[in-house]
Amino acid sequence: PLHLHPPPMTMYSPLPQEDSSSPSQGRTILTRTPSPHVNRKLSTIRNWWLVLIIFVTSLLLMSLSLTSHQAPTHPAIKPIPENHQLADAIFHKVAPKNLEMDLHEEKTRKLLTEGDQHSDNPKQLGLRSCSDSEPVSKVGFMKTHKTASSTVQNILLRYGLNSDWNFVMLSSGSHLGPPSNQYSLTKPFSSAWIETVPWHDMAQDQGYNIFALHTKWDQGEVERVLGSGAKYVTILRDPVDEFESLYNYVHFEETFKMDLEQFSSAYIGGQRPIPRVRDYLGRNQQLWDLGMDKEDINNHEAVDRKIKQMDEDFDLVMITEDFDSSLVLLSDVLCWPLANMTSLKLNARKKSAIEELSPKSRKILKDWLWADYMLYEHFKEKLEQQKNVFGLKSLKDDIVKLKNLNDKVKAECVLKVVKNTTSLSSDFVPWSKDVLAFKINENKECCKYFGISENHFIEYLQKLQMERLRKWNSGS
């Protein structure tokens, strides 16, 4: 008879069994063939189990994804005092697994994405053989704050002065900010800012040679000014030491009403809002100087992109703590004689103006400045690679040569190191009363520009550039 409905069955039907009798025992193997109805039921059960497994797996994957990537929706998230890098990552929706630095351990870890290898090719590392090359005649120097950048700037300005070069600068003042307020470095440099300088037409005809004043960097705009063939250089310093120097040199205590030791606990540890002093000085200052804005400066992914872009843009990133090696490599990159790398240590603070920080405060600051540390550690490692490519023995020999050259400059030009700068002639008085200065032997013309203060040197170059303009206008 025809059944309209299948007969009732248990949920799990027994599988067909084979007779286990062996042929060698003379027994016939019996095979039980399951009915079509049983096969359909088994297939249905298997399908439902497969659907259930897929559903549970999907739930697990969704849960893991939300845990890793979803950021809190509260707009006023406060930093985690013990790990500001993690707090900033959460705020910018960066998965914790992508954070590759442990700032509380003294380790150097790979900063770029997996598989990104540094080349040992000297050209790709910014090094070159100067035996058959002309000296570089266009230099873009990003002058970072409190990194020994004034000493590097002085080297570049002296070379440009002796070469009768054109400098990128406004007609007065020592910075390259907006002409309405050149000392407020809140906006990246724009080539439009120098279109109204008196020597603009002359520079269009002859070209600019050196860009070396304080600014907020924009690589494309600087390239627009310097043109092709320029080399690009900057300098970085350990971020805690850089911030300590900045805090005390610019007198942040007047804004926060406390010294840096107290600031690290009361403001950073206390999770209080920390405005940028004068709107452009403060946390992660080196990344700020290099062009990052306040929206991205604490975003791990944005910082990582910035580092990669700098690898492409800069031919050499010097390191303050390895200054002599950096100058030897600068000589190589620019194909300038080592004798032109000589200098005096400008804007160095008196010992009494340097604040000694406790290990606890240094740890708090190091965590807070994690973004500048990403930048610093990457280029510190890259400098080591460049030193190896240059040759450690050659590097050591050149450092000795440079030291001897500097000793000769000091012997010929420096009468004494001065703490009380009021006794100096005006050209040699630095901007800050907290720094050391040099009483220079002014009877030797070549000595003057080793010890002249930064602002007075720039002012002198502006006068020379106006004189060069008058000659250009007259056709002489």
Phi, psi and omega in degrees: 000149182278124179269130177283334180229145179294150180294151179299143180223160173286161184298320180249111178279140177296138179287151178300141181248150174257148173289130185272006181296139182274140177300331182293344180267006176081016180259151179272133179283126180256130180244127178262116181270122180294150180286157177304326181295319180295317179301317180296320181294317178297318180297319179297317180297316180299317181299317179295321177297319179297317178299317180297318180295317180297319181297313180296318179298319179297319178299318180296316180296319178297321179296316179296319181297317179295322179296321185279324193247335187284128180265154175302145182272352181292122185289341185253041179301135180264147179296153173275118188305326184274352180201085181290332179297316179294319179298315179294325178296318178297316182299321182265012175061044175260128180298134180305332181294342180274356180275116190252007181244139171246100188283349179268357174243143182278074181231147173253120182242161179295131188260335184265174185295156183300135179093354179276108185255139174281138180275148174270006178291120183304324181295317180290336177271007175087003182263158182209158174268121186269001184298324182245016185247149176280149175301142179293135183245006175221124184226128171253114181246118175276108185274096178283161183277133170057049181229018190073019182291334179294326178292316177296317178302316180300321177299314182292318181294321179296318179296316179295323177298313180291339181263359181060045184270164174266134182251141175281112180195163173278172184287346174207160180089165188247005181241169176235063171259189178304136182305332179292333176200084188294344182268000176259094187272064181260345181236143177299150181305141176234134179298339179294337183295335184255012180285344182256005180291152184302326185266020184301313182295322178297318180292326176296326180281314186266333185091154172269152181245324185224131172244113189210019180260161176303133176200176166258118196290141167219106187303314183297320181289324177292319177298325178299325181281313185280331182081190185284159175087003182276153172251144185241133188221147169211181182218140180236158181224155174312122190299325178294315179294322178296317181291322177300316179296317180296315183302316185272330179291318181270354178064058175299338182298339177288333177274314187264354176061035178194162178281176186293324178302314179290322180301318183298326179274313187287318184268306182287307179295328180274002176057037179273151176300137182236100179286157174284131179292133183058019177075357182219001181245131179162223187299139178050051186298327183292320175293323177299310180303324184278005169113356181285145179264172187292338179287328186254348193293341176244023178258115186305314182293322179292321177296318179299318177296321180298317179298316179296320179294321178296326175302325179280324190276322189259134178280334178206129171247109183281159179236125184302318183290349177232052192295316182297316177298320180298320180291323177297317179291327176297318176303320181289315182296320183271350185058040175257144179302148180301330179298337178276359177265002181292152184194166166251153183281099186271149178059024176284131184283152172295151180302326181293342181264359180263126182269123176279124183259146176288157176304324180296315180293322178297322180293317178299314181294321181297320178292318181294327182263030186304325183293315175298329177290325174303313179298309185297312183295324179297311184280339171295317177294319181295322178299322177299320178295318179295324178296319179294320179293320178297324182110116187294325179291315178298321179297314180299318179297318181290328177296320177296316179299317181295321178298317179296320178295319178294323178297323179292320178299314180298318181296323183275328192250330187263117176279321173191159174273133189243131174268319178270095189285351180293343181277355184270157172292155193303325182297340186251005179274118181287167182297320184258142176282351184270001183249159176280155176222177185236134170274111189263147174286097185281357176286342179252114184301323183293339183279332189307316190277357171283326187248357181296144180291155184304310183296321180289326177297314181296319178299320178295319179294326177296321177293319178297321181292326175292322177294320178296324178296317180299320178293321181293318179296326181275354178081011180267000000 
